[in-house]
Amino acid sequence: MREAAFDKARRLLSEARVSVLRANSVQIEARVRGDSAQLYRTGYERDWYCSCPHAAKTTRCSHVLALQLVWLRPEDRP
């Protein structure tokens, strides 16, 4: 059974795979280490983005969701 994106995001966060590189009031840049040890460029600048192949199909990949768990206030999280 495939792991749901939000569950995977929480696991990535609990496994310390999210590294925030820079952040300010309007943008954030991070790297998220995926399950295959691949590093994905993830962040926010006018919209959420991720360099993973899955992000081309959806704006809610697990890497973006993991970063949102770090960055957003609880009431703003998906």
C-alpha positions in Angstrom: 0.0 0.0 0.0 1.3 3.4 -1.0 2.0 5.9 1.8 -0.3 9.0 1.7 1.5 12.3 0.9 0.7 13.9 4.3 1.9 10.8 6.2 5.1 10.7 4.2 5.6 14.4 4.9 5.3 13.9 8.6 7.8 10.9 8.4 10.2 13.0 6.4 10.0 15.7 9.0 10.4 13.3 11.9 13.4 11.7 10.2 15.1 15.2 10.0 15.1 15.2 6.2 14.0 18.9 5.9 16.8 21.5 5.9 15.7 25.2 5.6 18.5 27.1 3.8 17.1 30.6 3.9 13.9 32.3 4.8 12.3 35.7 5.2 8.8 37.1 5.3 8.1 36.4 1.6 10.1 33.4 0.6 11.7 30.2 1.9 14.2 27.8 0.4 14.8 24.4 1.6 16.2 21.0 0.7 14.3 17.8 1.4 16.0 14.4 1.2 13.7 11.9 -0.4 13.5 8.2 0.2 16.0 7.5 -2.5 18.5 9.9 -0.8 17.9 12.4 -3.6 17.9 16.0 -2.5 15.0 18.1 -3.8 14.9 21.9 -3.9 11.7 23.0 -2.2 10.3 26.3 -1.2 7.9 29.2 -1.5 8.2 32.3 -3.7 4.7 33.4 -4.8 3.8 29.7 -4.8 5.0 26.4 -3.4 7.5 24.5 -5.6 9.6 21.3 -5.5 12.1 19.9 -8.0 10.9 16.3 -7.6 9.3 14.5 -10.5 6.0 14.2 -8.7 5.6 17.9 -8.3 4.9 18.3 -12.0 1.7 16.3 -11.4 0.6 18.0 -8.2 1.4 21.0 -6.1 1.1 18.9 -2.9 4.0 16.5 -3.1 5.2 15.2 0.3 8.4 17.4 0.1 6.3 20.6 0.0 4.0 19.3 2.7 6.9 18.5 4.9 8.2 22.1 4.5 4.7 23.5 5.1 4.7 21.6 8.5 7.9 23.5 9.4 7.0 26.8 8.0 3.2 27.4 8.3 1.3 28.1 11.5 -0.8 25.2 12.6 -4.0 27.0 11.5 -2.6 27.6 8.0 -1.4 24.0 7.3 -3.1 21.8 4.7 
